[in-house]
Amino acid sequence: MSLLMTRLFLTVVLKPRPAEKERGDVPGWVLITVMTAGLVVALWQFAGDQLKSMLERALDSVGSK
């Protein structure tokens, strides 16, 4: 019976609360968002004209059909 009580104590009392588990993930998502925005800006700097012409050609081909 003592082993059962110990397991119950460890499961219920020492279990992390949901708010504590979620808190540590925010900096990771912020870093991913900032890095993605940086990649988009860098790509736009180097290939902005090519991307614009590709988009215009794609829209023209859809509009002409």
N, C-alpha and C positions, 0 to 999 in steps of 0.2 A: 504494500500500500504506500510505502514511503517513496518508492520509485515513481509511482503514478503521480503523487503530489508534486514531486520535483519536476517532472516533465510538464505538468500543468502550470506550475509556477514559471518555468522557463518559457513556455509558449505564450502565456497570457501577459505576464509582467514585463518580460524583457523584449517583447515583440516591438519593433520600431513602429511608430505612428505613421500614417500615410503622409502627413505634412513633412515629416523629417525625411522620408524617402524622396519626395518630389523636389525638395529644396536644392539638392546638389546638381540637378540636371540643367538648371537654367543657364549657368555660364557656358556650358557646352553648346546649347542651342544658340546663344548669342554669338559665340565664336563662329559657328557654322554659317549663320546669317551674314555676319560681317565679311567673312571670307568669300561667300558666294557673291555678295554685292561687289567686292573688290575684283573678283574674276570677271564679272559682267562689265564693269567699267574698263578694265584692261583690255578685254576682247573688243569692246566698242571703240576704244582708242585706235587699235590697230586695224580692225576690219569693218569699221562703220560704213564706209562707202560700198564695200562688197556686199555686206548684209542688206543694205538699202536697195541695191540693184537686184539682189536675189529676191527680195520681198516684192519689189515692183514687177519683176518678170513673172513671179508666181501668181500675183493678183491679176495681171494682164491675161495670162493664159486661162485663168478661171473665168474672167469676164468675157473673153472672146468666144467661149463655147456656148 
